[in-house]
Amino acid sequence: MAHHASAKKRHRQSLRRQERNKHWLSTVRNAVRRVHQAMADDPSTAPAQFQSAEKLLRKAASKGVLHQKTVSRTVSRLHKLVKSAG
């Protein structure tokens, strides 16, 4: 447990950041899942789902939640998947 005021503050900040990061990761995972689901159910809706997922992924990278190379790799794979449908 932290004893100094500065250490207590850092701990509070880290908890807030952790919650924010959890929210973003969950949102991004759900968006990627929606693209895969669209490909399985109705491939004609996949491009729209892909666009929203890409936007969320890029935003998460700009916020530092995900690494830029991870995002680029994920977007590339999703794009390849969506293009393969039609």
N, CA, C and O of each residue as an XYZ file, in Angstrom:
344
protein
N       0.844     -1.183      0.000
C       0.000      0.000      0.000
C       0.884      1.239      0.000
O       1.922      1.282      0.661
N       0.459      2.231     -0.744
C       1.233      3.465     -0.845
C       1.141      4.257      0.455
O       0.098      4.290      1.108
N       2.252      4.891      0.816
C       2.285      5.680      2.048
C       2.424      7.172      1.774
O       1.946      7.991      2.558
N       3.066      7.529      0.682
C       3.263      8.935      0.362
C       2.095      9.456     -0.465
O       1.459      8.706     -1.206
N       1.825     10.739     -0.329
C       0.710     11.347     -1.046
C       0.870     11.193     -2.555
O      -0.103     10.923     -3.260
N       2.084     11.363     -3.048
C       2.306     11.260     -4.489
C       2.070      9.826     -4.982
O       1.550      9.619     -6.078
N       2.452      8.853     -4.173
C       2.246      7.452     -4.548
C       0.756      7.109     -4.533
O       0.277      6.352     -5.378
N       0.027      7.672     -3.565
C      -1.420      7.452     -3.508
C      -2.098      8.048     -4.738
O      -3.005      7.448     -5.314
N      -1.647      9.229     -5.128
C      -2.207      9.877     -6.310
C      -1.922      9.059     -7.562
O      -2.806      8.870     -8.398
N      -0.686      8.573     -7.693
C      -0.336      7.751     -8.857
C      -1.207      6.501     -8.911
O      -1.616      6.067     -9.988
N      -1.485      5.929     -7.752
C      -2.323      4.733     -7.707
C      -3.747      5.058     -8.173
O      -4.342      4.306     -8.945
N      -4.283      6.179     -7.699
C      -5.623      6.594     -8.133
C      -5.651      6.821     -9.647
O      -6.592      6.412    -10.327
N      -4.621      7.470    -10.157
C      -4.549      7.731    -11.592
C      -4.474      6.428    -12.391
O      -5.100      6.290    -13.442
N      -3.700      5.487    -11.875
C      -3.553      4.225    -12.595
C      -4.879      3.463    -12.621
O      -5.199      2.806    -13.611
N      -5.643      3.549    -11.543
C      -6.940      2.881    -11.513
C      -7.906      3.514    -12.520
O      -8.659      2.814    -13.197
N      -7.874      4.839    -12.608
C      -8.734      5.526    -13.586
C      -8.332      5.146    -15.001
O      -9.188      4.879    -15.844
N      -7.033      5.120    -15.262
C      -6.551      4.741    -16.590
C      -6.926      3.305    -16.925
O      -7.302      2.996    -18.056
N      -6.817      2.430    -15.924
C      -7.144      1.024    -16.118
C      -8.608      0.869    -16.529
O      -8.919      0.093    -17.433
N      -9.508      1.603    -15.871
C     -10.924      1.548    -16.215
C     -11.157      2.061    -17.643
O     -11.909      1.460    -18.410
N     -10.515      3.157    -17.981
C     -10.669      3.744    -19.313
C     -10.153      2.775    -20.377
O     -10.791      2.588    -21.414
N      -9.004      2.165    -20.119
C      -8.433      1.219    -21.081
C      -9.316     -0.009    -21.242
O      -9.486     -0.519    -22.349
N      -9.881     -0.483    -20.128
C     -10.776     -1.638    -20.187
C     -11.976     -1.340    -21.072
O     -12.398     -2.170    -21.878
N     -12.516     -0.141    -20.905
C     -13.670      0.263    -21.708
C     -13.313      0.273    -23.193
O     -14.064     -0.248    -24.017
N     -12.165      0.868    -23.534
C     -11.771      0.943    -24.938
C     -11.492     -0.435    -25.521
O     -11.890     -0.724    -26.650
N     -10.813     -1.283    -24.762
C     -10.510     -2.630    -25.258
C     -11.783     -3.420    -25.516
O     -11.896     -4.123    -26.521
N     -12.728     -3.303    -24.616
C     -13.999     -3.997    -24.767
C     -14.741     -3.500    -26.000
O     -15.284     -4.293    -26.769
N     -14.761     -2.189    -26.183
C     -15.440     -1.595    -27.333
C     -14.803     -2.051    -28.642
O     -15.503     -2.374    -29.602
N     -13.480     -2.075    -28.676
C     -12.765     -2.488    -29.883
C     -13.010     -3.964    -30.170
O     -13.265     -4.341    -31.313
N     -12.935     -4.795    -29.145
C     -13.168     -6.231    -29.344
C     -14.566     -6.495    -29.885
O     -14.752     -7.326    -30.773
N     -15.554     -5.776    -29.339
C     -16.929     -5.946    -29.810
C     -17.067     -5.515    -31.267
O     -17.792     -6.152    -32.031
N     -16.394     -4.460    -31.652
C     -16.461     -3.992    -33.038
C     -15.855     -5.031    -33.984
O     -16.412     -5.307    -35.046
N     -14.730     -5.596    -33.602
C     -14.091     -6.630    -34.421
C     -14.989     -7.859    -34.498
O     -15.117     -8.484    -35.550
N     -15.603     -8.195    -33.379
C     -16.515     -9.337    -33.339
C     -17.706     -9.105    -34.272
O     -18.176    -10.036    -34.926
N     -18.196     -7.851    -34.332
C     -19.324     -7.537    -35.216
C     -18.945     -7.709    -36.688
O     -19.782     -8.109    -37.497
N     -17.702     -7.413    -37.040
C     -17.255     -7.608    -38.426
C     -17.270     -9.096    -38.753
O     -17.771     -9.497    -39.804
N     -16.729     -9.905    -37.867
C     -16.706    -11.357    -38.096
C     -18.126    -11.914    -38.161
O     -18.416    -12.784    -38.982
N     -19.001    -11.419    -37.304
C     -20.387    -11.869    -37.291
C     -21.092    -11.466    -38.588
O     -21.863    -12.247    -39.144
N     -20.831    -10.257    -39.066
C     -21.423     -9.799    -40.318
C     -20.954    -10.657    -41.485
O     -21.728    -10.952    -42.395
N     -19.693    -11.056    -41.456
C     -19.179    -11.917    -42.520
C     -19.874    -13.278    -42.498
O     -20.105    -13.876    -43.549
N     -20.202    -13.759    -41.321
C     -20.854    -15.063    -41.214
C     -22.335    -14.979    -41.599
O     -22.856    -15.880    -42.257
N     -23.009    -13.905    -41.191
C     -24.449    -13.795    -41.415
C     -24.795    -13.178    -42.766
O     -25.465    -13.796    -43.593
N     -24.323    -11.941    -42.974
C     -24.683    -11.205    -44.189
C     -23.475    -10.398    -44.661
O     -23.274     -9.270    -44.211
N     -22.673    -10.958    -45.558
C     -21.437    -10.285    -45.984
C     -21.643     -8.894    -46.600
O     -20.696     -8.110    -46.672
N     -22.855     -8.580    -47.041
C     -23.073     -7.257    -47.636
C     -23.021     -6.146    -46.589
O     -22.792     -4.986    -46.932
N     -23.230     -6.486    -45.327
C     -23.158     -5.469    -44.258
C     -21.754     -5.359    -43.669
O     -21.486     -4.463    -42.867
N     -20.870     -6.250    -44.056
C     -19.517     -6.271    -43.486
C     -18.715     -5.000    -43.747
O     -18.020     -4.544    -42.839
N     -18.772     -4.399    -44.949
C     -17.976     -3.179    -45.157
C     -18.336     -2.045    -44.192
O     -17.450     -1.327    -43.727
N     -19.605     -1.882    -43.893
C     -20.012     -0.836    -42.947
C     -19.490     -1.146    -41.549
O     -19.026     -0.257    -40.835
N     -19.570     -2.410    -41.172
C     -19.059     -2.817    -39.862
C     -17.551     -2.638    -39.806
O     -16.999     -2.249    -38.776
N     -16.888     -2.927    -40.925
C     -15.441     -2.769    -40.988
C     -15.037     -1.317    -40.793
O     -14.084     -1.027    -40.070
N     -15.755     -0.406    -41.431
C     -15.429      1.018    -41.312
C     -15.523      1.493    -39.869
O     -14.648      2.215    -39.391
N     -16.579      1.091    -39.178
C     -16.721      1.523    -37.783
C     -15.652      0.875    -36.900
O     -15.137      1.507    -35.977
N     -15.324     -0.378    -37.184
C     -14.292     -1.061    -36.402
C     -12.930     -0.413    -36.620
O     -12.157     -0.240    -35.678
N     -12.642     -0.057    -37.871
C     -11.357      0.576    -38.163
C     -11.248      1.920    -37.439
O     -10.198      2.251    -36.889
N     -12.316      2.673    -37.443
C     -12.315      3.971    -36.769
C     -12.025      3.805    -35.275
O     -11.223      4.544    -34.703
N     -12.686      2.829    -34.655
C     -12.459      2.586    -33.228
C     -11.033      2.107    -32.961
O     -10.408      2.524    -31.986
N     -10.525      1.239    -33.820
C      -9.163      0.737    -33.649
C      -8.139      1.869    -33.742
O      -7.236      1.968    -32.912
N      -8.286      2.711    -34.746
C      -7.345      3.828    -34.920
C      -7.423      4.800    -33.746
O      -6.407      5.333    -33.301
N      -8.635      5.023    -33.254
C      -8.802      5.932    -32.124
C      -8.157      5.346    -30.862
O      -7.539      6.069    -30.082
N      -8.306      4.043    -30.672
C      -7.684      3.393    -29.519
C      -6.167      3.504    -29.594
O      -5.502      3.663    -28.570
N      -5.621      3.420    -30.799
C      -4.173      3.555    -30.968
C      -3.734      4.981    -30.646
O      -2.697      5.184    -30.015
N      -4.512      5.958    -31.073
C      -4.136      7.344    -30.811
C      -4.207      7.676    -29.327
O      -3.502      8.566    -28.850
N      -5.060      6.961    -28.599
C      -5.164      7.177    -27.158
C      -4.120      6.386    -26.370
O      -3.972      6.569    -25.161
N      -3.401      5.508    -27.066
C      -2.364      4.736    -26.397
C      -2.863      3.456    -25.750
O      -2.130      2.809    -25.002
N      -4.091      3.093    -26.031
C      -4.644      1.865    -25.458
C      -4.056      0.653    -26.170
O      -3.721     -0.347    -25.535
N      -3.935      0.747    -27.488
C      -3.348     -0.312    -28.290
C      -2.145      0.248    -29.041
O      -2.090      1.440    -29.344
N      -1.194     -0.613    -29.334
C      -0.026     -0.192    -30.094
C      -0.413     -0.021    -31.564
O      -1.258     -0.750    -32.084
N       0.206      0.933    -32.208
C      -0.120      1.249    -33.602
C       0.082      0.044    -34.528
O      -0.721     -0.181    -35.433
N       1.143     -0.725    -34.307
C       1.393     -1.875    -35.180
C       0.350     -2.966    -34.973
O      -0.014     -3.665    -35.919
N      -0.129     -3.116    -33.749
C      -1.196     -4.080    -33.466
C      -2.455     -3.683    -34.218
O      -3.138     -4.523    -34.805
N      -2.748     -2.400    -34.192
C      -3.938     -1.893    -34.873
C      -3.804     -2.076    -36.379
O      -4.750     -2.513    -37.035
N      -2.657     -1.751    -36.925
C      -2.445     -1.888    -38.369
C      -2.599     -3.340    -38.806
O      -3.204     -3.625    -39.839
N      -2.059     -4.233    -38.027
C      -2.160     -5.665    -38.339
C      -3.615     -6.123    -38.302
O      -4.064     -6.854    -39.185
N      -4.340     -5.696    -37.289
C      -5.743     -6.091    -37.139
C      -6.589     -5.531    -38.272
O      -7.421     -6.237    -38.842
N      -6.375     -4.261    -38.597
C      -7.127     -3.628    -39.684
C      -6.826     -4.332    -41.003
O      -7.730     -4.572    -41.805
N      -5.571     -4.657    -41.223
C      -5.184     -5.337    -42.452
C      -5.888     -6.687    -42.578
O      -6.395     -7.032    -43.645
N      -5.917     -7.432    -41.507
C      -6.558     -8.749    -41.542
C      -8.064     -8.631    -41.754
O      -8.657     -9.414    -42.496
N      -8.679     -7.645    -41.096
C     -10.117     -7.448    -41.270
C     -10.427     -7.019    -42.706
O     -11.392     -7.488    -43.310
N      -9.602     -6.128    -43.239
C      -9.817     -5.654    -44.601
C      -9.705     -6.804    -45.601
O     -10.500     -6.910    -46.534
N      -8.726     -7.644    -45.396
C      -8.527     -8.807    -46.245
C      -9.740     -9.738    -46.172
O     -10.175    -10.283    -47.187
N     -10.275     -9.912    -44.976
C     -11.446    -10.758    -44.762
C     -12.673    -10.186    -45.485
O     -13.408    -10.910    -46.157
N     -12.872     -8.894    -45.332
C     -14.045     -8.255    -45.942
C     -13.938     -8.271    -47.465
O     -14.933     -8.497    -48.154
N     -12.737     -8.033    -47.994
C     -12.548     -8.021    -49.441
C     -12.723     -9.417    -50.050
O     -13.109     -9.545    -51.212
N     -12.444    -10.437    -49.281
C     -12.555    -11.801    -49.802
C     -14.012    -12.193    -50.056
O     -14.285    -13.113    -50.827
N     -14.946    -11.493    -49.407
C     -16.359    -11.842    -49.539
C     -16.938    -11.346    -50.856
O     -17.883    -11.937    -51.379
N     -16.394    -10.293    -51.383
C     -17.019     -9.821    -52.614
C     -16.283     -8.721    -53.169
O     -16.661     -8.189    -54.213
